[in-house]
Amino acid sequence: MADELDVDVPGRLILDDKVGETIAVRAALDVDAVVSYSAGMGSLLSGPAAMLSAVGGGYPRARIDMSAALPRLSVEVALEWPCPVTRVCRDLREHLTDELMRLTGVRPVAVDVDVVQLVPRAQVRRRRAGLIEIPAVEEPAVEEPA
C-alpha cells in the first residue's frame, strides 16, 4: 500500500472561512480605537439603546473566503470617537493583513474596512470601568390631600 502513494504530490491544507474570520475579529480588537460593540435591543439595566459589549458582541465582524486563491477580507468595526478614522483604518488594514499571513499563510488581496458605528469616548470609558447606565425611574405623582 505504501508503494501506491505518490510522494511527489504535496498535500493541501483547507482552512474554513470561520478560521480567517475569527483571526480577523480578534486582530481588529488589537488596533487602538477599535471597540467591541453590540447594537441590540438592550435589557432592563441597559435600556433600549445600543451598547458596548463586554464579551463578544456585534462588531467587529469579518467575512473572507479562505478557499479563494486571492481572498478579499471585509470587516465592519465600531470605533471610539473622537479618533483619526483614516489612520485607524489604515492601521487596521495593515494589522489584519499581517496577522492573517502570520497565522494562516494566506495574504488577502484586499482588506475592506467599514466603520459602522462611532462610540463616544465617555461611553467606552464607563464600560471599561465596569459601569453601566441604569435608566432613571419615573417617580409616581404624589396627590395632595384635599
Secondary structure, DSSP 8 states (H G I E B T S, - for coil): -GGG--TTS-------HHHHHHHHHHHHTTSTTEE-EE----BTTTBSS-EE-SSS-SBSEEE--TTSSS-EEEEEEEEEESS-HHHHHHHHHHHHHHHHHHHHS---SEEEEEEEEEEEHHHHHHHHTT----------------
